[in-house]
């Protein structure tokens, strides 16, 4: 029962923080998956008895480096795309037809594109002002609901739209990272690492003239 309670608390914690944060959830799970995959593959190399110590000495750093490049690339490419898309949605540069019509009705459309403009913040402020008004306080529950329904519906739709754009931005960043950026960086690093190893072998053979291809010659 105690274990079930801990699992329930963990699920509730995740839900509260990511119920409207699909983009963040996708990014975190992707990076976690990459990290676990790197650890698993590195462990497999360490435990594989078919590889010699010299092979492991080469393969383990390479595997860890590839994993680090994947993770860094994912974060560094995806995070700026997330921030840019969030800013475009927040300022109204990206908006649904319903949201734009609401902004026109409430005279907020003139602020669209302003870097300080925040649609969600302004809708919440509007709701708060209505709830503080004398008319609202003196109204019946049905009348109160009518006063707020439009603003709350638009706010709900705005948050859903913002979350979907965040998820799309994260997915786009992940695709760019894994399909384009990370492979290029990995190949560049691998090429340099290979040249470095070749130079080390050449230097070793120069210092040991009685060796050829790593074997003693007479």
HELIX and SHEET records of a PDB file:
HELIX    1   1 UNK A    2  UNK A   18  1                                  17    
HELIX    2   2 UNK A   22  UNK A   47  1                                  26    
HELIX    3   3 UNK A   53  UNK A   90  1                                  38    
HELIX    4   4 UNK A   97  UNK A  105  1                                   9    
HELIX    5   5 UNK A  109  UNK A  111  5                                   3    
HELIX    6   6 UNK A  119  UNK A  132  1                                  14    
HELIX    7   7 UNK A  134  UNK A  138  1                                   5    
HELIX    8   8 UNK A  141  UNK A  176  1                                  36    
HELIX    9   9 UNK A  177  UNK A  181  3                                   5    
HELIX   10  10 UNK A  182  UNK A  207  1                                  26    
SHEET    1   A 2 UNK A 211  UNK A 212  0                                        
SHEET    2   A 2 UNK A 215  UNK A 216 -1                                        
END                                                                             
